[in-house]
Amino acid sequence: MTLTRRGFLASLPLAAVAACGVAAVPGAPGPVSSQVPQPAPPSAAPTPTPIGPARELVHATSGRGEVALTFHGAGDPGLARSILTTLADRGAAVTVLAVGTWLAQYPDVAKLVTDHGHELGNHTWSHPTLTGMTTAAVRSEIERCRDRIAALTGGPGAFFRPSAAQHATPEVLRLAGAAGYPTVLSYDVDSRDFTDPGPVAIRRAVATSSAGSVVSMHLGHPGTLAALPGVLDDLGHRGLTPVTASALFR
């Protein structure tokens, strides 16, 4: 008796059929060709447990000679790489509060931050002014960025920082806690580097910091990169070591 190809395949064990380049998918209506790669679903990190209102951190009181340089994470990834590399080469660890849309557009920057020994935090999904937004919209800004960071790193990030504001409102503290963040990271020194005032002005602003200060800076501005060597020299001459915010508040 002559078997057709269909009849021959039907007589083979399932493993043999799979070896011919067809993989069986449970619950699917038919076979899927193995020549078309099927991407594995991303591993979802567990959703953080909601807690009470977050606590705002502004200035550490440990007395140690340390400061936290914190960076708004957005802008040209090449410039971000130069800034983060310069810091790492000088032994300075910093905290990058990333905007979610930046992480979505350039997913490799999350690893760029952590591979250089820095830490990553949440700076909302799209960096809006949160004041005046609905509760649902603010919640979405926090949680969408949290979920993006978790998809890239396996965790929600070290801190949440509100966008377009130095301090968090009571509602933001409540929603950040509900999203699983026990602390919201503020700052007491603003470098104003986002206004592009030039390296000298940025250096002068950061020089007002003291032991325990949290300094606000930005990755997406060339003047920040130009100012960094002088900023780090000034801190070193005053006995201040740049550390991550987690280390500052440990």
N, C-alpha and C positions, 0 to 999 in steps of 0.2 A: 504494500500500500504506500502510495506517495503522499507525504505530508506537505501541506502548504507551509509557508513561513509562519503564518498566524497560528496554524495548528501546532507547529513545532515549538514556538515560544510558549504557547499555553501549556505544553506538556512539561516545561522546565520548572524547577523549584524557583521560588521568589528570589533567592540570592543570585541565581544564575541570570535571571532577567535583569536584576539591578546591575550586574556586571556588564551587561550589554549597553549600558549608558542610559538606562531609565530607572528613576528612583520612585518608589511608591511613597505617597504622602497620605498618612492616615486622614480620613475624612474628606479628601479631595475627590472631585468627580472623575479624575483620570490621572495618568502618569504625567510627571513633569520632566522635561528633558534636562539631563545633567549638564548639557552644553550651555545652558543659560544659568549662570551662577545666581543662587538665591541668597541675598544678604541676610545674615543672622540678625535677629531683632536685638536692639541695644539692651544691655543689662540695666535694668532700672534699679537705682538705689532706693532703699526703703524711705518712705516719706517720714521726715522728722516728727517726733511726737510734739503736739502742741503744748506750750507751757504758758505760764502767766506772762504779763507784760515784760518785755525786754528791759534790761538795765542799760542806760547810756554811759559809755566810757569816753572821757574827754582828756584826762591828764592823770598819769600814774603817780602814785604817792609812795612808791617803794624806797625812794632815795637813791636808787642805783643810777649810775651815770649812763643812762640809755635814753634814746629817743626813737619814736616810730615814724619813719618816712612812709606815708601812705599815698598811693597813686590811683587816680581815676583811670580806669582801664578802658580806653577807646582810642581811635585814631589809627594812623598808619602802622601796620605790624612791623615793618622794617625799623621804624623809629623806636617802637616799643622794644624790639630786640636789642638795639644799641644801648638804650637806657638800662635795661635789665642786665645786660652783659657788663656794662661799665660798673654798675653797683656790685655785681657778684665778683668781678675782678678785684674790687677794692675791699672785699670781705663784708659788704653791707647787705643785710637781708631786709626786705621791705614787704609791705602788704599792698596788694593790688586789688582794689574794689572794682570789679569788672561790670560793664554794662552788658546786659544779656544779648542785645542785638549785635554787639561786637563779637561776642563768643559764637553767635550763630553764623556770622559772616566769615570769621576766621577761627575755626575750632581749634587749630593748632596752637593758638596763643595761650590756652589754658596750660598745656604741657610746657610751653616756653616759660611761663611764670614759675611753675613748680620745679622744672628741671634746673633752674638757676638758684634753687634754694629759697625762693620767695613763697609767700602764701597768698591764696586767692580768696576773695570775698565777694559779696553780692551788692551791686550798686543800682538795683532796679533793672527792669527789662529794657526800657527805652529812654531813661533819664528825663522824665517829665518833671514839672513842678507839682509836687504831690498835694500841696495846699489847694483846697477847693475841689479836688477830685472826689468822686464817690468812694465809699468804703470798698465796694466791689472792685473798682478800678485800681485802687491802691493795693488791695490784696493780690490782684492779678500781677501787678508790677513786681511785687516781692516774690511771689511763688513761681512765676515764669522764669525769672532769672535763677532762682534756687534750683529749679528742675533742670535747667540747662547746665548749670555747674555740676549737678549730681550726675547727669548723663555723661559728662566729660571726665569727671574725676572720681566719682563714686561717693561723694559727700556734698553737702549743701554749701560749703565754704565756711570760712572761719567767722565772719561777721556779716551783718547787714549794715549798710550806710544809706540813708535817704539821699535822693538826688535833689540838686538845686537848693540845698539848705544845710546850714552848719549843724543844727540840732533837730532832733526828732520831736514831733508832736506826741501828745499822749496816745492819739489814735495809731500813729505809726509804731510806737512802742508796743501797743497791744497787738497789732497785726503782725509785727515781726516776731513776737513771742508765739503767736498762734501758728506761724510758719515754721517754728522750731528753732528760732535764734534767741539764745538767752541774753545776748548783748548786742547793742547797736553802737557802732564805732563813730564817734564824732571827732573833733580835733580842736586844738587851742591855738594853733599857728597856721595861718593861711598864706602860702607862698605867692598867691595871685598870679601864678605862672600862666594860667589860662588867658590872661589879658595880654600876654606876650610883651612884658615890660622890659625885656632884655636880661641877660645873665647877671649883671651887677645887681639889679633890683631884686631878682629872685634870691640871690645869695644873701643880700641884706635882710630880706624878710625871714628867711630860714634861720639866720643868725640870732633872731629874737627868741628862739626856742631855749628851753632849759631842761634839766633832767626830768624825765617823765612826760615830755611834750609829745603830742601827736601832730604831725605836720601834714597838711594837705598839699599834694602836688598832682601833676598830670603827665601821662605818658605821651600824649599826642602833640607835643609842642617842642620844636627844635631848640628854643631857648632854654628849656629845662635840661636837655642833654648837655648843652654848652655850659650851664651853670654847675652841673654836678661835681666836677673835680674840685672847684672852689668850695662848694657846700660841704663836701666830705672833708676837705682840709680844715675848714673852720670848725666843724664838729670835733674832729680829732684833736685839734689844738686846745679845745676846751674840755677834753676828757670825756666826750659824749660818743657813745657807740650806737650806730643805727641798727635796730633789731626789728623783727616783725612785731606787730601789735600783740599777738598772742604771747610772745616772749616778754614784751614790756609789761603786760598786765598779769603775768603768771604769779 
